[in-house]
Amino acid sequence: MKRRSPNSKRTGRSVLLGRGEVFHLPEAMRGERMRVEEGLVWATVEGDATDYLVHEGESLTVGPNTVLEALRPARVRIEDDAYLG
């Protein structure tokens, strides 16, 4: 796994990741959802025995210490429950 490079950008509530880059969602984002707008992301949620492959257009509820790795260049949007309606 590569660490997040300076070329990865966090824009508003979106995260852009290059292939192989890793992003750690801080505990403050507990209960929110991440949605893969582009690409393919491997997600690991602390305390969950299952890892997830999240494809373009899919979403996942995140918990504390969620780690994302882009298996392809990816754009991930972080959404809170109020936004989802």
PEMO-V139310 format. One record per run of one state. SS is the DSSP state (@ for helix, = for strand, . for the rest). FROM is the first residue (numbers start at 1). TO is the last residue. If there is no record, write none. Layout:
# PEMO-V139310
SS|FROM|TO / SS|FROM|TO
This chain:
# PEMO-V139310
.|1|1 / =|2|2 / .|3|8 / =|9|11 / .|12|13 / =|14|17 / .|18|20 / =|21|25 / .|26|26 / @|27|29 / .|30|32 / =|33|38 / .|39|39 / =|40|45 / .|46|50 / =|51|55 / .|56|58 / =|59|61 / .|62|65 / =|66|70 / .|71|73 / =|74|79 / .|80|80 / @|81|84 / .|85|85
